[in-house]
Each structure stands twice: as structure tokens, then as C-alpha cells.
Amino acid sequence: MGLRSDSDPGIARYLRRSSALGGGAPSRMRIAQELFPGLAQDALSWKALDRMQRDMVLTREQAHYRWLNRHNVGAVFAADCEGMCPPIDGERATCQRCRQLYKLHLFQNVLNRKEPQEANMKFVLKGHRCQELGSIYLKYEGVRQLIEEVSFTNEAVCTLRFAKGVSNGLYKKQDVLLGMVEAMVKKAQRLAHGQHLQNMQYTDAFDSFCSVLSSLSPQAYKTFHHHFGGRSLRSMRYVVPASTHIFSSLK
């Protein structure tokens, strides 16, 4: 059953602050040294590797994970987990190999590491984020396209393009996107008038999207919430998705 966040605060904290798919592998530079002994070791760095070499290092890294993180179920499993164990006194049991993770000094280090302030999450190195999952989350209801336009075009042009699209009905089926924009506008207006953000109202579609995202990955939702608004992670526990179209869009 793995080491679960509901029984170990350290596991919960680790899964909240890290989007990594696992851990316990040798450092990437050590892996690179093993894979490419012909490279000058004194000048070896991540930037010195080309795209193919980086992919090879990352693939080998995952193959050597000692543990696997499963944010959707709030648990960490040993890479060689024995699977289901018979319950003990009616309680879920953890296999011996998962329990042995606690004996790893490296695993204890990641469990004891403090959770960074939300405002500092943006400083996490891109190489230690799961950007593929982040990209999937942002594809929901057209959010990714809007972010890419902001990143690669003039902001004023993008804003006018978006407003024109709303006026022309281009986003009439993008309920989550429109709900997000509405939430951001309300938040900015309240802050500009010195008002607090409690008791803010959100559209059902935006609430549903946030609820799904927070259940899939609390860490990803914290990052999303920091940039785009929405209910706090604690408040989100009491939100029941109002519709199921979010789930159908993932198929």
C-alpha cells in the first residue's frame, strides 16, 4: 500500500512540495559520467550535454529510482514494492520493502526538508519539475494556449486579441477559462480597494476544474492558485465538482 500521506506528515509535506515522479537515483552528473566517459570530466555540466544526452541521463535516472511518488493517491512506493499486503487488525499494511525506505538517509532528508513558501515555488529549478504534467494540466479548457500567447507576444496585443475573441464568441465553450479570467479580475479589484479575498465567488466550471486539479496534484494546484487564483487548498477540500465535463475532456 506504500507510505501514505494520511499516516505520515513527512510524506504529505514531501508530495506537496515536489512534483518529481520519484527519487533516490544517483546524481545526474554522476549518471552522465557513467554514460559518457569520453567527455572531459572537469568541464562536464548539464548545459554541456546536448538534447539526446540529457534525455539519456533522465531515462537512466528514472530507471534507478529507489522510490516512486504517486501524488494522485498520496503515497510513496518503493521501486520494488511487493504490492498488496494482508490488513493487520483491520488496518492497511505496508510491505517490508516500502518500510525499508525509512532506513535510507537520502529518503529521510527529503522527508525532513521544509516546505518552501508559496511565493518561492517559482524559483524551483525547471529541471526538477515535472513539466510534462504541468503542460497537461494547462491544456484544460484552453489555458495553455493563453499562457503561450502571453509568453511569446506583446501583452497588449494578446489582451486585445483575447477580448475580441470573447466578444466574437470564440471562447463561449471555454467556461473554465472565462471563469479563471473572471476570478483574476475580481481578485485584482479587491486588492486594489484594500479588500480581503475571503468569501469570493467562483463559477461552477472554474470551481470544478480547480477541484479536479487539486485532487490530481495538490502541488500543481498550489502553483496554479498562486498565479491564477481560486480557492485555497484547504477550502478546496469542501468543494464537490458541479459538472463532469472536466473529466470527459481528459479522455
Phi and psi in degrees as a GROMACS rama.xvg file:
@    title "Ramachandran Plot"
@    xaxis  label "Phi"
@    yaxis  label "Psi"
@TYPE xy
76.9688  177.005  GLY-2
-93.2424  117.273  LEU-3
-103.337  146.925  ARG-4
-68.6787  -25.0511  SER-5
-77.2361  -9.06586  ASP-6
-118.459  -6.37754  SER-7
-141.404  109.417  ASP-8
-57.5552  -30.5378  PRO-9
-64.7952  -40.4173  GLY-10
-64.5998  -43.3953  ILE-11
-60.8967  -44.738  ALA-12
-64.7545  -42.0627  ARG-13
-61.6283  -45.5559  TYR-14
-71.1649  -26.4347  LEU-15
-72.4712  -36.013  ARG-16
-94.1311  -14.823  ARG-17
-124.41  133.841  SER-18
-100.053  8.07237  SER-19
-61.7915  148.314  ALA-20
-83.1166  -9.96358  LEU-21
178.729  -168.58  GLY-22
-168.25  179.499  GLY-23
94.7017  -0.137831  GLY-24
-79.6097  160.424  ALA-25
-58.8409  162.565  PRO-26
-62.6667  155.303  SER-27
-63.8887  -35.5797  ARG-28
-67.9801  -35.0922  MET-29
-66.8833  -40.939  ARG-30
-63.1368  -41.6387  ILE-31
-62.1909  -38.6633  ALA-32
-63.0238  -37.9083  GLN-33
-72.0784  -38.05  GLU-34
-77.5069  -34.0373  LEU-35
-127.834  67.8913  PHE-36
-64.3852  -17.649  PRO-37
-77.6366  -14.1629  GLY-38
-76.4989  147.584  LEU-39
-62.7261  115.013  ALA-40
-67.2759  -31.2911  GLN-41
-73.1586  -18.9694  ASP-42
-111.115  9.42189  ALA-43
-72.5137  126.987  LEU-44
-152.123  166.187  SER-45
-61.458  -39.1291  TRP-46
-67.6124  -25.4572  LYS-47
-75.7904  -13.4582  ALA-48
-87.3566  143.362  LEU-49
-83.8059  178.735  ASP-50
-59.3291  -45.117  ARG-51
-64.7006  -41.0002  MET-52
-64.9974  -40.2274  GLN-53
-62.8727  -41.5772  ARG-54
-62.1491  -39.1761  ASP-55
-65.2323  -40.6325  MET-56
-64.048  -45.3693  VAL-57
-65.6728  -36.7496  LEU-58
-65.8665  -44.059  THR-59
-65.4639  -36.5797  ARG-60
-58.9593  -48.0611  GLU-61
-66.3521  -32.0532  GLN-62
-66.5271  -23.0536  ALA-63
-103.663  11.3321  HIS-64
-57.9662  135.45  TYR-65
-87.1313  -24.7931  ARG-66
-142.292  158.304  TRP-67
-121.559  132.162  LEU-68
-95.1975  130.35  ASN-69
-124.495  89.4322  ARG-70
-63.7718  -32.3535  HIS-71
-67.2156  -24.5691  ASN-72
-111.896  2.61928  VAL-73
63.8747  47.3264  GLY-74
-147.528  157.361  ALA-75
-119.517  130.931  VAL-76
-117.215  145.182  PHE-77
-64.773  146.111  ALA-78
-60.202  -27.2791  ALA-79
-111.031  37.1948  ASP-80
-52.2341  139.791  CYS-81
-80.7605  -7.19055  GLU-82
91.9652  -150.819  GLY-83
-66.7763  138.116  MET-84
-119.246  148.793  CYS-85
-60.6762  138.536  PRO-86
-60.1014  148.375  PRO-87
-112.675  117.231  ILE-88
53.5839  38.3937  ASP-89
79.1863  1.08517  GLY-90
-103.966  151.618  GLU-91
-62.8069  138.189  ARG-92
-109.397  150.208  ALA-93
-110.081  136.044  THR-94
-68.0739  162.09  CYS-95
-62.8413  -38.7409  GLN-96
-66.3575  -35.1861  ARG-97
-69.1657  -41.091  CYS-98
-62.8501  -32.7647  ARG-99
-68.2711  -14.2585  GLN-100
-59.8361  -31.82  LEU-101
-63.2282  -17.9323  TYR-102
-85.305  -9.83853  LYS-103
-80.9475  124.897  LEU-104
-60.5763  -39.7202  HIS-105
-63.8958  -39.453  LEU-106
-67.1858  -39.9253  PHE-107
-62.299  -35.9402  GLN-108
-63.0773  -44.5982  ASN-109
-70.3424  -31.1174  VAL-110
-70.7509  -34.2588  LEU-111
-87.7629  -8.08902  ASN-112
-68.2585  135.438  ARG-113
-69.9288  149.324  LYS-114
-78.9918  126.418  GLU-115
-69.4349  158.623  PRO-116
-62.4787  146.577  GLN-117
-56.5368  -37.5622  GLU-118
-66.0159  -20.0579  ALA-119
-95.4414  -2.05206  ASN-120
-62.6287  -28.9609  MET-121
-67.5043  -13.7567  LYS-122
-90.2304  -1.50936  PHE-123
-63.3352  130.881  VAL-124
-57.8924  136.384  LEU-125
-58.8342  -32.5215  LYS-126
-66.2711  -15.7107  GLY-127
-109.556  14.065  HIS-128
-105.415  156.284  ARG-129
-93.8406  85.4148  CYS-130
-69.4172  -25.9618  GLN-131
-64.6713  -43.4364  GLU-132
-64.3186  -41.5914  LEU-133
-59.5628  -39.8903  GLY-134
-64.7554  -39.3347  SER-135
-64.0053  -44.2552  ILE-136
-58.3081  -42.8319  TYR-137
-75.1707  -11.8604  LEU-138
-74.7823  -18.3109  LYS-139
-55.5396  126.148  TYR-140
52.1329  35.0476  GLU-141
80.4375  8.37248  GLY-142
-65.2665  -40.5099  VAL-143
-59.173  -45.3265  ARG-144
-60.6341  -41.2211  GLN-145
-64.387  -42.1659  LEU-146
-64.8464  -40.8383  ILE-147
-64.8106  -36.4668  GLU-148
-66.1409  -39.7821  GLU-149
-64.7104  -34.7771  VAL-150
-75.2333  -30.9546  SER-151
-118.297  4.81828  PHE-152
-133.946  168.053  THR-153
-60.9129  133.564  ASN-154
-61.2034  -40.4244  GLU-155
-64.5815  -41.0201  ALA-156
-63.637  -42.094  VAL-157
-63.8247  -42.5865  CYS-158
-61.6463  -44.9026  THR-159
-65.2557  -38.5901  LEU-160
-64.082  -41.6139  ARG-161
-66.6753  -45.6224  PHE-162
-60.114  -40.2282  ALA-163
-65.4469  -39.6021  LYS-164
-63.9674  -39.7693  GLY-165
-62.9798  -44.8875  VAL-166
-61.662  -35.045  SER-167
-86.926  2.1731  ASN-168
79.6518  14.1127  GLY-169
-63.9608  -30.0717  LEU-170
-109.312  21.7486  TYR-171
-64.0618  -22.9371  LYS-172
-99.1048  1.30061  LYS-173
-94.208  65.1885  GLN-174
-61.2889  -38.2189  ASP-175
-67.2138  -45.1321  VAL-176
-60.441  -46.3382  LEU-177
-66.3144  -36.1677  LEU-178
-65.9895  -36.243  GLY-179
-65.9911  -44.8115  MET-180
-62.4628  -42.0143  VAL-181
-61.3362  -41.5644  GLU-182
-64.5792  -40.6804  ALA-183
-65.6571  -39.648  MET-184
-65.3496  -45.7863  VAL-185
-61.1641  -41.9437  LYS-186
-62.3235  -45.65  LYS-187
-63.0405  -40.3894  ALA-188
-65.4346  -42.3992  GLN-189
-64.1959  -45.0722  ARG-190
-64.5414  -36.9241  LEU-191
-64.8045  -28.9378  ALA-192
-97.2963  9.93398  HIS-193
71.5975  23.392  GLY-194
-95.9474  153.993  GLN-195
-79.4476  170.055  HIS-196
-102.628  8.0712  LEU-197
-71.9218  152.088  GLN-198
62.6572  25.2873  ASN-199
-69.9554  145.234  MET-200
-102.465  139.359  GLN-201
-125.638  154.641  TYR-202
-67.7636  155.212  THR-203
-60.5789  -40.2144  ASP-204
-64.521  -43.4994  ALA-205
-67.2168  -40.7983  PHE-206
-60.5202  -42.3936  ASP-207
-64.4022  -43.9025  SER-208
-59.4659  -47.5279  PHE-209
-62.6848  -37.3192  CYS-210
-65.0725  -43.4104  SER-211
-64.8117  -45.5755  VAL-212
-62.7552  -41.8949  LEU-213
-67.5715  -31.3009  SER-214
-76.5154  -33.1636  SER-215
-70.1489  -43.2769  LEU-216
-157.429  101.451  SER-217
-56.0315  -35.4274  PRO-218
-65.6352  -43.3579  GLN-219
-64.2856  -38.0917  ALA-220
-67.0878  -36.7808  TYR-221
-60.7293  -40.6196  LYS-222
-66.6015  -44.0527  THR-223
-61.2558  -45.6551  PHE-224
-61.1324  -38.3947  HIS-225
-62.1965  -37.8159  HIS-226
-91.6214  -34.4457  HIS-227
-119.654  -4.67127  PHE-228
87.7378  -170.879  GLY-229
117.036  -178.511  GLY-230
-71.3915  158.048  ARG-231
-68.5398  160.432  SER-232
-60.4573  -35.5268  LEU-233
-66.6185  -44.1703  ARG-234
-65.8603  -30.4803  SER-235
-65.1509  -20.9959  MET-236
-63.7431  -22.4077  ARG-237
-101.252  7.82994  TYR-238
-99.2023  128.515  VAL-239
-105.424  124.716  VAL-240
-50.9923  131.012  PRO-241
-81.5614  -14.9001  ALA-242
-146.156  167.756  SER-243
-110.412  3.44463  THR-244
-67.2711  -21.5268  HIS-245
-64.5295  -42.0781  ILE-246
-67.9918  -39.7823  PHE-247
-65.2833  -27.4181  SER-248
-72.6966  -13.2306  SER-249
-88.5995  -8.45027  LEU-250
